[in-house]
Amino acid sequence: MTAVNLVMAREPLPAAGPSVFLAGPTPHKGAVPSWRPAAVQVLAARWAGQQPLTVLSPESRNGRRADRYEDQVDWETDARAAASAILFWIPRDLRTLPGMTTNVEFGLDVTTGRAVLGCPPDCPNPERNRYLVHVARRHGVPVCTTLHDTAGAALALIAAGTSR
């Protein structure tokens, strides 16, 4: 298995190489466990590329939040722009994982040719993902219902060379 490098919020972005940004709602203050460690595991298990895969996570290493909100927003924007693929995983729960920022990010990235959308039908509020699923399908974005399949779709974009 080729190496997978994890780059977390506000850490330097790699200059080149295949990468996946993990977009989606971030748990705050320990309300629920993060879904991102599982995504990293799935990507690492499935990655078969010749070069290391960089996984870009908007979560802070060791839980250290940004001193300035703008620093976090700018890093996430730059990381999504640099990523070969943008994996959106939205286990929508209006109480603990509302994903309001995720909605905006998906709208910005849906036409890039680098987005994939994962919306589990068994999340607490799947009806709140209906619009995103519809928009994704209109723009030819792969739509999946499991994290495993969503990771596979992101890696397929990279393998096909349709992303950068």
C-alpha positions in Angstrom: 0.0 0.0 0.0 1.3 3.4 -0.9 1.5 6.0 1.9 -1.2 8.3 2.9 -0.3 11.7 4.4 -2.7 13.5 6.6 -2.6 17.3 6.4 -4.8 19.0 9.0 -6.2 22.5 9.2 -3.8 25.4 8.7 -0.8 23.1 8.0 1.1 23.7 4.9 -0.5 22.4 1.7 1.6 20.1 -0.5 2.9 21.6 -3.7 1.9 18.6 -5.9 0.6 15.1 -5.9 -2.8 13.5 -5.6 -5.0 14.8 -2.8 -8.5 14.5 -1.3 -10.2 17.2 0.8 -12.7 15.9 3.4 -15.6 18.3 3.2 -18.6 18.0 5.4 -19.9 19.0 8.8 -17.4 19.2 11.6 -18.4 18.2 15.1 -17.9 21.0 17.7 -16.9 20.6 21.3 -17.2 16.8 21.3 -20.9 16.7 20.5 -20.4 13.6 18.4 -17.3 11.8 17.1 -15.8 13.0 13.9 -16.5 11.0 10.8 -13.1 12.0 9.3 -10.9 9.3 10.9 -13.0 6.6 9.3 -12.8 8.4 6.0 -9.0 8.5 6.2 -8.9 4.8 7.0 -11.1 3.9 4.0 -9.0 6.1 1.7 -5.8 4.6 3.0 -7.1 1.0 2.5 -8.3 1.7 -1.0 -5.5 3.9 -2.3 -3.5 2.1 -5.0 -1.7 5.0 -6.7 2.0 5.2 -7.3 2.5 8.4 -5.3 1.4 9.0 -1.7 -2.1 10.3 -1.3 -2.5 13.5 0.7 -5.7 13.7 2.7 -6.7 17.3 3.6 -8.8 17.6 6.8 -10.3 20.9 8.0 -10.1 19.6 11.5 -7.4 21.0 13.8 -4.6 18.7 14.9 -4.8 18.1 18.7 -8.1 20.1 18.7 -6.3 23.5 18.5 -8.7 25.9 16.9 -7.6 28.8 14.7 -6.9 32.0 16.5 -8.7 33.9 13.7 -11.8 32.5 12.0 -10.6 34.0 8.7 -7.4 31.9 8.9 -9.5 28.7 9.0 -11.8 29.8 6.2 -8.9 30.8 4.0 -7.1 27.5 4.6 -10.2 25.5 3.8 -10.8 27.5 0.6 -7.2 27.1 -0.5 -7.2 23.4 0.4 -10.4 22.7 -1.6 -9.0 24.6 -4.6 -5.7 22.6 -4.5 -7.3 19.2 -4.0 -7.5 16.6 -6.8 -10.9 15.5 -5.4 -13.3 16.9 -2.9 -15.1 14.3 -0.9 -18.3 15.6 0.6 -19.7 13.4 3.3 -22.9 14.8 4.9 -24.4 12.7 7.8 -26.8 15.5 8.4 -28.1 16.0 11.9 -29.5 19.5 12.6 -28.7 19.2 16.3 -25.0 18.1 16.1 -23.9 18.2 12.4 -26.0 20.8 10.7 -23.5 21.4 7.9 -24.6 24.9 6.9 -21.1 25.9 5.8 -20.9 22.6 3.9 -24.0 23.7 1.9 -22.1 26.8 0.7 -18.9 24.9 0.0 -20.8 22.3 -2.1 -22.4 25.1 -4.1 -19.0 26.5 -4.8 -17.5 23.2 -5.8 -20.3 21.3 -7.6 -19.2 22.5 -11.0 -15.4 21.9 -10.6 -15.5 18.3 -11.8 -13.6 17.3 -8.6 -16.6 16.9 -6.2 -18.3 13.7 -5.0 -21.2 13.6 -2.7 -22.0 11.1 0.0 -25.3 11.4 1.9 -26.2 8.5 4.2 -30.0 7.7 4.0 -30.0 6.6 7.7 -28.6 9.9 9.1 -31.0 11.8 11.4 -32.1 14.4 8.8 -31.6 12.9 5.3 -34.4 15.1 3.9 -32.1 18.0 4.4 -29.7 16.6 1.9 -32.3 16.2 -0.9 -31.5 19.6 -2.5 -27.8 18.8 -2.6 -28.4 15.4 -4.1 -30.6 16.9 -6.8 -28.0 19.6 -7.7 -25.2 17.0 -7.7 -27.1 14.8 -10.2 -27.9 17.8 -12.4 -24.1 18.6 -12.6 -23.0 15.0 -13.0 -21.4 14.7 -9.6 -21.2 11.1 -8.3 -23.8 10.6 -5.4 -23.2 7.8 -2.9 -24.9 6.6 0.2 -21.9 5.0 2.1 -18.6 6.5 3.2 -16.8 3.5 1.5 -18.5 4.2 -1.8 -18.0 8.0 -1.5 -14.2 7.4 -0.9 -14.1 5.1 -3.9 -15.8 7.7 -6.1 -13.2 10.3 -5.0 -10.3 7.9 -5.7 -11.9 7.0 -9.1 -11.8 10.7 -10.1 -8.1 10.8 -9.3 -7.4 7.5 -11.1 -9.3 8.7 -14.2 -7.3 11.8 -14.3 -10.4 13.9 -14.6 -9.3 15.9 -11.6 -6.0 17.6 -11.1 
